[in-house]
Amino acid sequence: MKQWLRENLLRPPVREDALAEAIQAVCGQLQSVDSRFAEETDEDLLDACMYERLALQARYRYLSRLVRRRAQNV
């Protein structure tokens, strides 16, 4: 019950189009980091690309989870 209250009352509502835009932005950022990774030769910058990709994948999973939850509530 407490989790439902947190998710539905304490968070500001997120518009569906805002979620779609956020997912598109993350996908574009993933493509960008993949391109940089393919061209990079410095080990430190390769590490940075890998961590950035992991962070973007986590954000994508989060946004996808929000979309699935909203689809279940419809």
Buried (B, 14 or more C-beta within 10 A) or exposed (E): EEEEEEEEEEEEEEEEEEBEEBBEEBEEBBEEBEEBBEEBEEEEEEEBBEEBBEEBEEBBEEBEEBBEEEEEEE
